[in-house]
Amino acid sequence: MKSTTWATGLSVSGDGVGVVAHAGGTAVRLLAEQVGLTRELSGALSRRGFVPGHDRGQVLVDVATMLAGGGEAIADIDTLRHQEEVLGSVASAPTVWRALDELTPARLKRVEKARARTRARVWELAGGPPAARAAGRTLDSDLVVLDVDATIVVAHSEKENAAATFKRTFGFHPLGVWCDNTSELLTVALRPGNAGSNTAADHIEVLTKAVAQVPRAHRKKLLVRVDGAGASHALLKWLTDQDAKRGRHVEYSVGFAVTETVRTAIAAIPAEGVWSPALKANGETREKAHVAEITGLLPQSLLSEWPVGMRVIVRRERPHPGAQLSLFEENDGWRYQAFATNTATGALQFLEARHRAHARVEDWIRHAKDTGLGRLPSREYAINEAWLAAVAIAADLVAWLRLLALPERLAACEPKALRYRLLHVPARITRGGRRRRLRFPKTWPWVKDIVAVFARITAIPRPA
């Protein structure tokens, strides 16, 4: 019987010319060029008397471009080297190793300053950051929301400073700060696997760096959200001190441990007239969930240990089947969670929903792990720290791509979908009239969007 399958007559050869794989990823590198990031990094990493074969700022941008495209190892830089007809000469894997090894703590600080200067320009181009959202509505347009969280990065081999984690794995416990308005990874600190979840010094360090990344004109009104790891006296005191600075208003919303004292206060809440219905993420009322404030029910001896103005709000809800409850919760069948805030006004339901919106940071962490954070390339701790600097740059570039260039149906894509639709699309390169042209497949479902992305990026005026 004659075969009629789709593979009939199909042959494969390796002699194609003029074809560029992952051509859509050129948009990421081009964006870094247009907004001035490449130039800023080049200036930050230049050294008197040292003229490398590959500009170190460009190398760092290329690593970030590779990570945005899904690269997981330094050797994956070869995907960009393949595009030499478009990108020009790209550093080899050994050169990338050397470039990362050269990023001493002092140079990493200069990289941070270069990122901050570029971010200020990007936010200016975008007309400011988008307003953050909670409970189905936008927050104040001038409010910048900083979400702090840590994650576990498993090491599958012996690496410097890798250690056992609280989840009984082995690896690292990096701590990062994301801007909820834009999804930018403002800063990330590599820490050993046994680093504490609620180490105040680490939280203060990353928040100090994160605030420095926020353009000066947008630092006037900040909201810092942390899960239960943030409920330390030192951190809340530091945040209160920041709020006291002239011209700056800093609010916080942090998880608060349900201790025996808190349980006593919860038990003292009247059964009627105090609990209010909780809200869903979209602002609708959530059934079998309520919120109440217990600040006035806590002993003064406890409140005196915390900053003035701190409020404690409790949420209760019926647990899902199989949930583990404490003895206190089993007594009445409710599950309790608490958080502390210094926000003086606003409905309790909204403040609680605003705090729960911190859960979006789990998405940002997942995206970061899919963009280089999930696998550290070296046995050396210093090189892995430099790798995280490239991860933060990659996260920034993807966020800036959404802010400045992506059409609506691409802007909603997560990293994997964005690669599938844009970054990994091949194109043919042709020449004529002293120009090079990337010709994307005419039949690709998102080809018009791809052309629009490149048009918007090239229209960005380069900094003087």
VOMI-278448 format. One record per residue (C-alpha): residue number from 1; x, y negated, z. Coordinates in steps of 0.25 Angstrom, whole numbers, plus 5000, padded with zeros to 4 digits. Last residue first. Layout:
// residues N
nr: NUM; u: X; v: Y; w: Z
...
***
This chain:
// residues 464
nr: 464; u: 5090; v: 4755; w: 5097
nr: 463; u: 5081; v: 4766; w: 5101
nr: 462; u: 5075; v: 4774; w: 5089
nr: 461; u: 5061; v: 4770; w: 5084
nr: 460; u: 5052; v: 4782; w: 5085
nr: 459; u: 5046; v: 4784; w: 5071
nr: 458; u: 5055; v: 4796; w: 5068
nr: 457; u: 5048; v: 4803; w: 5080
nr: 456; u: 5034; v: 4800; w: 5075
nr: 455; u: 5037; v: 4805; w: 5061
nr: 454; u: 5044; v: 4818; w: 5066
nr: 453; u: 5032; v: 4821; w: 5074
nr: 452; u: 5022; v: 4818; w: 5063
nr: 451; u: 5029; v: 4827; w: 5054
nr: 450; u: 5028; v: 4838; w: 5064
nr: 449; u: 5013; v: 4835; w: 5066
nr: 448; u: 5010; v: 4836; w: 5051
nr: 447; u: 5018; v: 4850; w: 5051
nr: 446; u: 5009; v: 4855; w: 5063
nr: 445; u: 5002; v: 4866; w: 5055
nr: 444; u: 5015; v: 4870; w: 5047
nr: 443; u: 5011; v: 4871; w: 5032
nr: 442; u: 5020; v: 4860; w: 5027
nr: 441; u: 5032; v: 4866; w: 5034
nr: 440; u: 5041; v: 4855; w: 5039
nr: 439; u: 5050; v: 4848; w: 5029
nr: 438; u: 5062; v: 4841; w: 5036
nr: 437; u: 5067; v: 4830; w: 5027
nr: 436; u: 5082; v: 4826; w: 5025
nr: 435; u: 5084; v: 4812; w: 5018
nr: 434; u: 5094; v: 4807; w: 5008
nr: 433; u: 5083; v: 4807; w: 4998
nr: 432; u: 5081; v: 4821; w: 4999
nr: 431; u: 5084; v: 4833; w: 5008
nr: 430; u: 5075; v: 4844; w: 5013
nr: 429; u: 5074; v: 4851; w: 5027
nr: 428; u: 5064; v: 4862; w: 5028
nr: 427; u: 5057; v: 4863; w: 5041
nr: 426; u: 5055; v: 4873; w: 5053
nr: 425; u: 5045; v: 4871; w: 5064
nr: 424; u: 5051; v: 4874; w: 5078
nr: 423; u: 5049; v: 4861; w: 5084
nr: 422; u: 5035; v: 4858; w: 5079
nr: 421; u: 5024; v: 4868; w: 5080
nr: 420; u: 5031; v: 4880; w: 5087
nr: 419; u: 5040; v: 4871; w: 5095
nr: 418; u: 5028; v: 4862; w: 5100
nr: 417; u: 5021; v: 4875; w: 5104
nr: 416; u: 5032; v: 4880; w: 5112
nr: 415; u: 5034; v: 4866; w: 5119
nr: 414; u: 5020; v: 4864; w: 5123
nr: 413; u: 5011; v: 4857; w: 5112
nr: 412; u: 5002; v: 4845; w: 5115
nr: 411; u: 5010; v: 4835; w: 5108
nr: 410; u: 5009; v: 4844; w: 5095
nr: 409; u: 4994; v: 4842; w: 5094
nr: 408; u: 4995; v: 4828; w: 5097
nr: 407; u: 5006; v: 4823; w: 5088
nr: 406; u: 5020; v: 4824; w: 5094
nr: 405; u: 5029; v: 4812; w: 5093
nr: 404; u: 5031; v: 4802; w: 5104
nr: 403; u: 5026; v: 4808; w: 5117
nr: 402; u: 5026; v: 4823; w: 5113
nr: 401; u: 5040; v: 4822; w: 5107
nr: 400; u: 5044; v: 4814; w: 5120
nr: 399; u: 5040; v: 4826; w: 5128
nr: 398; u: 5047; v: 4836; w: 5119
nr: 397; u: 5060; v: 4827; w: 5120
nr: 396; u: 5058; v: 4826; w: 5135
nr: 395; u: 5058; v: 4841; w: 5137
nr: 394; u: 5070; v: 4843; w: 5128
nr: 393; u: 5077; v: 4832; w: 5136
nr: 392; u: 5074; v: 4839; w: 5149
nr: 391; u: 5079; v: 4852; w: 5144
nr: 390; u: 5092; v: 4846; w: 5139
nr: 389; u: 5094; v: 4841; w: 5154
nr: 388; u: 5091; v: 4855; w: 5158
nr: 387; u: 5102; v: 4860; w: 5149
nr: 386; u: 5111; v: 4851; w: 5156
nr: 385; u: 5108; v: 4857; w: 5170
nr: 384; u: 5110; v: 4871; w: 5164
nr: 383; u: 5124; v: 4866; w: 5159
nr: 382; u: 5127; v: 4862; w: 5174
nr: 381; u: 5122; v: 4875; w: 5180
nr: 380; u: 5131; v: 4884; w: 5171
nr: 379; u: 5126; v: 4898; w: 5167
nr: 378; u: 5119; v: 4891; w: 5155
nr: 377; u: 5107; v: 4891; w: 5147
nr: 376; u: 5095; v: 4888; w: 5157
nr: 375; u: 5082; v: 4894; w: 5152
nr: 374; u: 5068; v: 4889; w: 5156
nr: 373; u: 5072; v: 4874; w: 5155
nr: 372; u: 5075; v: 4874; w: 5140
nr: 371; u: 5062; v: 4870; w: 5134
nr: 370; u: 5052; v: 4881; w: 5138
nr: 369; u: 5056; v: 4879; w: 5152
nr: 368; u: 5053; v: 4864; w: 5150
nr: 367; u: 5039; v: 4867; w: 5144
nr: 366; u: 5036; v: 4876; w: 5156
nr: 365; u: 5041; v: 4865; w: 5166
nr: 364; u: 5032; v: 4855; w: 5159
nr: 363; u: 5020; v: 4865; w: 5160
nr: 362; u: 5023; v: 4867; w: 5175
nr: 361; u: 5023; v: 4852; w: 5176
nr: 360; u: 5009; v: 4851; w: 5172
nr: 359; u: 5006; v: 4857; w: 5187
nr: 358; u: 5008; v: 4842; w: 5192
nr: 357; u: 4994; v: 4840; w: 5187
nr: 356; u: 4990; v: 4846; w: 5200
nr: 355; u: 4994; v: 4833; w: 5207
nr: 354; u: 4985; v: 4825; w: 5198
nr: 353; u: 4974; v: 4834; w: 5201
nr: 352; u: 4976; v: 4832; w: 5216
nr: 351; u: 4977; v: 4817; w: 5214
nr: 350; u: 4964; v: 4817; w: 5206
nr: 349; u: 4956; v: 4826; w: 5216
nr: 348; u: 4961; v: 4817; w: 5227
nr: 347; u: 4955; v: 4804; w: 5220
nr: 346; u: 4965; v: 4793; w: 5218
nr: 345; u: 4973; v: 4784; w: 5227
nr: 344; u: 4985; v: 4785; w: 5237
nr: 343; u: 4995; v: 4794; w: 5228
nr: 342; u: 5005; v: 4798; w: 5238
nr: 341; u: 5003; v: 4813; w: 5235
nr: 340; u: 5004; v: 4826; w: 5243
nr: 339; u: 4999; v: 4840; w: 5237
nr: 338; u: 4991; v: 4851; w: 5243
nr: 337; u: 4986; v: 4865; w: 5238
nr: 336; u: 4975; v: 4874; w: 5245
nr: 335; u: 4969; v: 4887; w: 5240
nr: 334; u: 4955; v: 4889; w: 5246
nr: 333; u: 4949; v: 4902; w: 5251
nr: 332; u: 4946; v: 4897; w: 5265
nr: 331; u: 4955; v: 4905; w: 5274
nr: 330; u: 4963; v: 4911; w: 5262
nr: 329; u: 4969; v: 4897; w: 5261
nr: 328; u: 4974; v: 4897; w: 5275
nr: 327; u: 4980; v: 4911; w: 5273
nr: 326; u: 4987; v: 4907; w: 5261
nr: 325; u: 4981; v: 4910; w: 5247
nr: 324; u: 4986; v: 4919; w: 5236
nr: 323; u: 4978; v: 4918; w: 5223
nr: 322; u: 4972; v: 4931; w: 5218
nr: 321; u: 4959; v: 4924; w: 5213
nr: 320; u: 4961; v: 4909; w: 5211
nr: 319; u: 4961; v: 4900; w: 5223
nr: 318; u: 4949; v: 4891; w: 5227
nr: 317; u: 4955; v: 4877; w: 5227
nr: 316; u: 4960; v: 4867; w: 5237
nr: 315; u: 4968; v: 4855; w: 5235
nr: 314; u: 4975; v: 4847; w: 5246
nr: 313; u: 4979; v: 4832; w: 5246
nr: 312; u: 4990; v: 4827; w: 5254
nr: 311; u: 4993; v: 4812; w: 5254
nr: 310; u: 5007; v: 4805; w: 5256
nr: 309; u: 5006; v: 4790; w: 5259
nr: 308; u: 5017; v: 4789; w: 5269
nr: 307; u: 5028; v: 4800; w: 5266
nr: 306; u: 5028; v: 4813; w: 5273
nr: 305; u: 5032; v: 4816; w: 5287
nr: 304; u: 5022; v: 4807; w: 5293
nr: 303; u: 5011; v: 4815; w: 5286
nr: 302; u: 5014; v: 4828; w: 5294
nr: 301; u: 5014; v: 4821; w: 5308
nr: 300; u: 5001; v: 4814; w: 5303
nr: 299; u: 4994; v: 4827; w: 5303
nr: 298; u: 4987; v: 4830; w: 5290
nr: 297; u: 4972; v: 4828; w: 5289
nr: 296; u: 4973; v: 4814; w: 5283
nr: 295; u: 4982; v: 4819; w: 5271
nr: 294; u: 4972; v: 4830; w: 5268
nr: 293; u: 4966; v: 4826; w: 5255
nr: 292; u: 4957; v: 4835; w: 5248
nr: 291; u: 4956; v: 4842; w: 5235
nr: 290; u: 4946; v: 4853; w: 5230
nr: 289; u: 4946; v: 4865; w: 5221
nr: 288; u: 4934; v: 4875; w: 5219
nr: 287; u: 4930; v: 4869; w: 5205
nr: 286; u: 4939; v: 4859; w: 5198
nr: 285; u: 4933; v: 4846; w: 5195
nr: 284; u: 4938; v: 4841; w: 5181
nr: 283; u: 4950; v: 4832; w: 5179
nr: 282; u: 4957; v: 4840; w: 5168
nr: 281; u: 4967; v: 4846; w: 5178
nr: 280; u: 4955; v: 4850; w: 5187
nr: 279; u: 4951; v: 4842; w: 5199
nr: 278; u: 4948; v: 4845; w: 5213
nr: 277; u: 4935; v: 4843; w: 5220
nr: 276; u: 4936; v: 4835; w: 5233
nr: 275; u: 4937; v: 4841; w: 5247
nr: 274; u: 4934; v: 4831; w: 5258
nr: 273; u: 4919; v: 4831; w: 5259
nr: 272; u: 4916; v: 4845; w: 5265
nr: 271; u: 4925; v: 4855; w: 5271
nr: 270; u: 4932; v: 4845; w: 5280
nr: 269; u: 4947; v: 4846; w: 5278
nr: 268; u: 4954; v: 4851; w: 5291
nr: 267; u: 4958; v: 4864; w: 5285
nr: 266; u: 4966; v: 4856; w: 5275
nr: 265; u: 4973; v: 4849; w: 5286
nr: 264; u: 4977; v: 4862; w: 5293
nr: 263; u: 4982; v: 4868; w: 5280
nr: 262; u: 4990; v: 4855; w: 5277
nr: 261; u: 4997; v: 4857; w: 5291
nr: 260; u: 4999; v: 4872; w: 5288
nr: 259; u: 5006; v: 4869; w: 5275
nr: 258; u: 5000; v: 4867; w: 5262
nr: 257; u: 5013; v: 4861; w: 5255
nr: 256; u: 5011; v: 4848; w: 5247
nr: 255; u: 5012; v: 4847; w: 5232
nr: 254; u: 5017; v: 4834; w: 5227
nr: 253; u: 5010; v: 4822; w: 5221
nr: 252; u: 5018; v: 4809; w: 5221
nr: 251; u: 5017; v: 4794; w: 5218
nr: 250; u: 5028; v: 4785; w: 5215
nr: 249; u: 5025; v: 4770; w: 5212
nr: 248; u: 5037; v: 4762; w: 5208
nr: 247; u: 5039; v: 4747; w: 5207
nr: 246; u: 5046; v: 4746; w: 5220
nr: 245; u: 5050; v: 4759; w: 5226
nr: 244; u: 5041; v: 4764; w: 5237
nr: 243; u: 5036; v: 4775; w: 5227
nr: 242; u: 5050; v: 4781; w: 5226
nr: 241; u: 5051; v: 4781; w: 5241
nr: 240; u: 5038; v: 4789; w: 5242
nr: 239; u: 5044; v: 4799; w: 5231
nr: 238; u: 5056; v: 4801; w: 5240
nr: 237; u: 5048; v: 4803; w: 5252
nr: 236; u: 5040; v: 4813; w: 5245
nr: 235; u: 5052; v: 4820; w: 5240
nr: 234; u: 5059; v: 4821; w: 5254
nr: 233; u: 5046; v: 4825; w: 5261
nr: 232; u: 5044; v: 4837; w: 5252
nr: 231; u: 5032; v: 4841; w: 5245
nr: 230; u: 5038; v: 4841; w: 5231
nr: 229; u: 5039; v: 4857; w: 5230
nr: 228; u: 5024; v: 4857; w: 5232
nr: 227; u: 5022; v: 4852; w: 5217
nr: 226; u: 5028; v: 4839; w: 5213
nr: 225; u: 5021; v: 4827; w: 5206
nr: 224; u: 5028; v: 4813; w: 5206
nr: 223; u: 5019; v: 4802; w: 5201
nr: 222; u: 5026; v: 4789; w: 5196
nr: 221; u: 5022; v: 4775; w: 5194
nr: 220; u: 5033; v: 4764; w: 5191
nr: 219; u: 5043; v: 4773; w: 5184
nr: 218; u: 5037; v: 4771; w: 5170
nr: 217; u: 5045; v: 4758; w: 5167
nr: 216; u: 5058; v: 4765; w: 5171
nr: 215; u: 5056; v: 4776; w: 5162
nr: 214; u: 5055; v: 4790; w: 5169
nr: 213; u: 5068; v: 4797; w: 5169
nr: 212; u: 5073; v: 4791; w: 5182
nr: 211; u: 5060; v: 4796; w: 5188
nr: 210; u: 5064; v: 4810; w: 5184
nr: 209; u: 5078; v: 4808; w: 5190
nr: 208; u: 5073; v: 4804; w: 5203
nr: 207; u: 5062; v: 4815; w: 5203
nr: 206; u: 5073; v: 4826; w: 5200
nr: 205; u: 5081; v: 4821; w: 5212
nr: 204; u: 5070; v: 4820; w: 5221
nr: 203; u: 5064; v: 4833; w: 5218
nr: 202; u: 5078; v: 4840; w: 5220
nr: 201; u: 5080; v: 4833; w: 5233
nr: 200; u: 5066; v: 4837; w: 5238
nr: 199; u: 5069; v: 4852; w: 5236
nr: 198; u: 5055; v: 4857; w: 5235
nr: 197; u: 5057; v: 4869; w: 5226
nr: 196; u: 5071; v: 4872; w: 5232
nr: 195; u: 5082; v: 4876; w: 5223
nr: 194; u: 5085; v: 4891; w: 5223
nr: 193; u: 5085; v: 4892; w: 5208
nr: 192; u: 5096; v: 4882; w: 5206
nr: 191; u: 5092; v: 4868; w: 5201
nr: 190; u: 5091; v: 4861; w: 5188
nr: 189; u: 5085; v: 4848; w: 5188
nr: 188; u: 5075; v: 4843; w: 5178
nr: 187; u: 5072; v: 4829; w: 5174
nr: 186; u: 5061; v: 4821; w: 5166
nr: 185; u: 5055; v: 4833; w: 5159
nr: 184; u: 5045; v: 4825; w: 5151
nr: 183; u: 5031; v: 4830; w: 5151
nr: 182; u: 5026; v: 4816; w: 5147
nr: 181; u: 5017; v: 4811; w: 5158
nr: 180; u: 5020; v: 4823; w: 5167
nr: 179; u: 5035; v: 4818; w: 5168
nr: 178; u: 5042; v: 4831; w: 5172
nr: 177; u: 5052; v: 4832; w: 5184
nr: 176; u: 5061; v: 4845; w: 5185
nr: 175; u: 5066; v: 4855; w: 5195
nr: 174; u: 5075; v: 4866; w: 5191
nr: 173; u: 5075; v: 4879; w: 5199
nr: 172; u: 5085; v: 4889; w: 5193
nr: 171; u: 5087; v: 4904; w: 5191
nr: 170; u: 5084; v: 4917; w: 5198
nr: 169; u: 5070; v: 4921; w: 5201
nr: 168; u: 5063; v: 4924; w: 5215
nr: 167; u: 5053; v: 4912; w: 5213
nr: 166; u: 5061; v: 4904; w: 5224
nr: 165; u: 5073; v: 4905; w: 5214
nr: 164; u: 5086; v: 4913; w: 5215
nr: 163; u: 5097; v: 4905; w: 5210
nr: 162; u: 5104; v: 4899; w: 5197
nr: 161; u: 5115; v: 4890; w: 5201
nr: 160; u: 5124; v: 4894; w: 5190
nr: 159; u: 5118; v: 4904; w: 5181
nr: 158; u: 5117; v: 4919; w: 5183
nr: 157; u: 5108; v: 4925; w: 5173
nr: 156; u: 5093; v: 4925; w: 5170
nr: 155; u: 5090; v: 4912; w: 5176
nr: 154; u: 5076; v: 4908; w: 5179
nr: 153; u: 5072; v: 4894; w: 5178
nr: 152; u: 5062; v: 4891; w: 5190
nr: 151; u: 5054; v: 4878; w: 5190
nr: 150; u: 5053; v: 4865; w: 5197
nr: 149; u: 5043; v: 4853; w: 5197
nr: 148; u: 5042; v: 4838; w: 5197
nr: 147; u: 5031; v: 4831; w: 5190
nr: 146; u: 5033; v: 4816; w: 5187
nr: 145; u: 5021; v: 4808; w: 5183
nr: 144; u: 5022; v: 4794; w: 5177
nr: 143; u: 5011; v: 4785; w: 5180
nr: 142; u: 5009; v: 4773; w: 5171
nr: 141; u: 4997; v: 4778; w: 5164
nr: 140; u: 4990; v: 4782; w: 5177
nr: 139; u: 4985; v: 4796; w: 5177
nr: 138; u: 4977; v: 4801; w: 5165
nr: 137; u: 4965; v: 4810; w: 5167
nr: 136; u: 4961; v: 4824; w: 5167
nr: 135; u: 4965; v: 4827; w: 5181
nr: 134; u: 4979; v: 4823; w: 5179
nr: 133; u: 4986; v: 4816; w: 5167
nr: 132; u: 4999; v: 4808; w: 5165
nr: 131; u: 4999; v: 4796; w: 5156
nr: 130; u: 5008; v: 4797; w: 5144
nr: 129; u: 5022; v: 4791; w: 5145
nr: 128; u: 5024; v: 4777; w: 5140
nr: 127; u: 5022; v: 4770; w: 5127
nr: 126; u: 5028; v: 4783; w: 5120
nr: 125; u: 5040; v: 4774; w: 5115
nr: 124; u: 5042; v: 4769; w: 5128
nr: 123; u: 5041; v: 4783; w: 5134
nr: 122; u: 5051; v: 4787; w: 5124
nr: 121; u: 5061; v: 4775; w: 5127
nr: 120; u: 5060; v: 4778; w: 5142
nr: 119; u: 5063; v: 4792; w: 5140
nr: 118; u: 5075; v: 4789; w: 5132
nr: 117; u: 5081; v: 4781; w: 5143
nr: 116; u: 5078; v: 4792; w: 5153
nr: 115; u: 5084; v: 4803; w: 5144
nr: 114; u: 5097; v: 4795; w: 5143
nr: 113; u: 5097; v: 4793; w: 5158
nr: 112; u: 5095; v: 4808; w: 5160
nr: 111; u: 5107; v: 4811; w: 5151
nr: 110; u: 5115; v: 4802; w: 5158
nr: 109; u: 5112; v: 4809; w: 5171
nr: 108; u: 5116; v: 4822; w: 5164
nr: 107; u: 5129; v: 4816; w: 5160
nr: 106; u: 5132; v: 4814; w: 5175
nr: 105; u: 5128; v: 4828; w: 5179
nr: 104; u: 5137; v: 4834; w: 5168
nr: 103; u: 5131; v: 4837; w: 5154
nr: 102; u: 5144; v: 4841; w: 5147
nr: 101; u: 5140; v: 4856; w: 5149
nr: 100; u: 5128; v: 4853; w: 5141
nr: 99; u: 5136; v: 4848; w: 5129
nr: 98; u: 5146; v: 4859; w: 5130
nr: 97; u: 5134; v: 4869; w: 5129
nr: 96; u: 5128; v: 4862; w: 5118
nr: 95; u: 5141; v: 4862; w: 5110
nr: 94; u: 5142; v: 4877; w: 5112
nr: 93; u: 5128; v: 4878; w: 5107
nr: 92; u: 5131; v: 4870; w: 5094
nr: 91; u: 5128; v: 4856; w: 5093
nr: 90; u: 5119; v: 4851; w: 5081
nr: 89; u: 5124; v: 4845; w: 5068
nr: 88; u: 5113; v: 4838; w: 5060
nr: 87; u: 5099; v: 4838; w: 5065
nr: 86; u: 5092; v: 4841; w: 5052
nr: 85; u: 5102; v: 4849; w: 5043
nr: 84; u: 5108; v: 4854; w: 5056
nr: 83; u: 5095; v: 4861; w: 5060
nr: 82; u: 5101; v: 4875; w: 5063
nr: 81; u: 5109; v: 4868; w: 5074
nr: 80; u: 5096; v: 4865; w: 5081
nr: 79; u: 5092; v: 4879; w: 5082
nr: 78; u: 5107; v: 4882; w: 5086
nr: 77; u: 5104; v: 4874; w: 5099
nr: 76; u: 5098; v: 4887; w: 5103
nr: 75; u: 5111; v: 4892; w: 5109
nr: 74; u: 5109; v: 4882; w: 5121
nr: 73; u: 5098; v: 4891; w: 5125
nr: 72; u: 5083; v: 4890; w: 5126
nr: 71; u: 5078; v: 4882; w: 5114
nr: 70; u: 5064; v: 4880; w: 5113
nr: 69; u: 5063; v: 4868; w: 5103
nr: 68; u: 5064; v: 4858; w: 5115
nr: 67; u: 5076; v: 4865; w: 5119
nr: 66; u: 5083; v: 4863; w: 5106
nr: 65; u: 5079; v: 4849; w: 5106
nr: 64; u: 5085; v: 4847; w: 5120
nr: 63; u: 5098; v: 4854; w: 5115
nr: 62; u: 5098; v: 4844; w: 5103
nr: 61; u: 5096; v: 4832; w: 5112
nr: 60; u: 5108; v: 4837; w: 5121
nr: 59; u: 5117; v: 4839; w: 5109
nr: 58; u: 5113; v: 4825; w: 5104
nr: 57; u: 5117; v: 4818; w: 5117
nr: 56; u: 5130; v: 4826; w: 5116
nr: 55; u: 5134; v: 4821; w: 5103
nr: 54; u: 5140; v: 4833; w: 5095
nr: 53; u: 5154; v: 4834; w: 5091
nr: 52; u: 5157; v: 4827; w: 5104
nr: 51; u: 5164; v: 4813; w: 5105
nr: 50; u: 5170; v: 4812; w: 5119
nr: 49; u: 5179; v: 4800; w: 5122
nr: 48; u: 5168; v: 4793; w: 5130
nr: 47; u: 5157; v: 4802; w: 5133
nr: 46; u: 5143; v: 4802; w: 5127
nr: 45; u: 5132; v: 4809; w: 5135
nr: 44; u: 5123; v: 4798; w: 5138
nr: 43; u: 5125; v: 4791; w: 5125
nr: 42; u: 5121; v: 4804; w: 5117
nr: 41; u: 5109; v: 4806; w: 5127
nr: 40; u: 5104; v: 4792; w: 5124
nr: 39; u: 5106; v: 4794; w: 5109
nr: 38; u: 5099; v: 4807; w: 5109
nr: 37; u: 5087; v: 4801; w: 5117
nr: 36; u: 5085; v: 4789; w: 5108
nr: 35; u: 5070; v: 4791; w: 5105
nr: 34; u: 5073; v: 4795; w: 5091
nr: 33; u: 5084; v: 4804; w: 5093
nr: 32; u: 5077; v: 4813; w: 5103
nr: 31; u: 5065; v: 4813; w: 5094
nr: 30; u: 5073; v: 4818; w: 5083
nr: 29; u: 5078; v: 4829; w: 5091
nr: 28; u: 5064; v: 4833; w: 5095
nr: 27; u: 5059; v: 4832; w: 5081
nr: 26; u: 5070; v: 4841; w: 5076
nr: 25; u: 5063; v: 4852; w: 5083
nr: 24; u: 5053; v: 4852; w: 5071
nr: 23; u: 5064; v: 4858; w: 5063
nr: 22; u: 5065; v: 4871; w: 5071
nr: 21; u: 5070; v: 4878; w: 5059
nr: 20; u: 5076; v: 4870; w: 5047
nr: 19; u: 5075; v: 4875; w: 5033
nr: 18; u: 5084; v: 4869; w: 5022
nr: 17; u: 5089; v: 4883; w: 5018
nr: 16; u: 5084; v: 4897; w: 5019
nr: 15; u: 5094; v: 4908; w: 5017
nr: 14; u: 5090; v: 4918; w: 5028
nr: 13; u: 5081; v: 4927; w: 5021
nr: 12; u: 5068; v: 4934; w: 5024
nr: 11; u: 5059; v: 4941; w: 5014
nr: 10; u: 5043; v: 4942; w: 5014
nr: 9; u: 5038; v: 4949; w: 5002
nr: 8; u: 5026; v: 4956; w: 5010
nr: 7; u: 5027; v: 4950; w: 5024
nr: 6; u: 5012; v: 4945; w: 5024
nr: 5; u: 5007; v: 4960; w: 5022
nr: 4; u: 5001; v: 4964; w: 5009
nr: 3; u: 5009; v: 4978; w: 5008
nr: 2; u: 5005; v: 4986; w: 4996
nr: 1; u: 5000; v: 5000; w: 5000
***
